[in-house]
């Protein structure tokens, strides 16, 4: 299946800097590098600070105690 | 704690008040009856085992998974999680409307917020996911027997189905709290193929040299009591856990999951699932999730080279871990 791509603009100086820094690495292109960095940044932004709140955690601990997993 | 895959841990289990409200609103809506495997899928989606999936896959994700082993947002994912219905059923369902997913007795299990109905090619799915369209392959036989139309959309779970293994079933939220309580920063997931046995010692013990704890998590496929294979597996795991060393260094909980027999792709799928449970490492033995001689014994290990961004460390064991006392 073909991926769809679009074009974005970045300063040429930044492009060259990235090109230089990925030379000899497994990253094949500046586009791949930028896609990876942006994806990581978005993932971080979407991440919840905690998977659950304190109240949920206490309820879970009670169940774990009842099941004998913790004392 | 290692972040979940995606990285949000999905929670789509309705609480009591939400359940009453949604059940009221869904009265009179069309029902789709699920088989046991699909009920497991629904529960695994809702409880975060399949995070970041919040429902059954749409066409775009389905094709991405088939062709690139990734979701359309580029997150690694190797097994299509789909819900199939026949053409007649599909015709009476409308995208944008809710559908009640029911068990074999007709009791509501979940609500599907139907987003899309789409056709697909079963042979293509079998060939790409399983590497074969041979109906002698148990996974291929299942895929080739799927119904004509796939439904996609987020789900909300009313309740988890009762299971004789409920006492030994933990959700990813629960294992994450458990590992934290035990003070384990690193945990190796170990999903025994069949019953844990002496031949697997060379895998489990070295794994504990790298990690703080071991998560022994056998898969049971059936919710019914009296399924010999599942009961023997559970009994064997319980026996292992009586050992004082294991009590200290391991925890055991079952996972209800339908086997796809997809070999290498399923090995990666197991890794993603264990990451959601809070495992930082996963033991991958030879011929993981294989079927007969369809896959090279090390294919399930080699495939990990294609996923440098998986976020969980695979521990490969090359030795033959088949039960030495089993014919």
Interface residues (C-beta under 8 A of the other chain):
Chain A: X1 X26 X35 X39 X43 X46 X47 X48 X51 X52 X56 X57 X60 X61 X63 X64 X67 X69 X70
Chain B: X1 X3 X4 X6 X7 X8 X9 X11 X63 X64 X66 X67 X68 X73 X74 X167 X170 X173 X174 X176 X177 X178 X181 X182 X251 X308
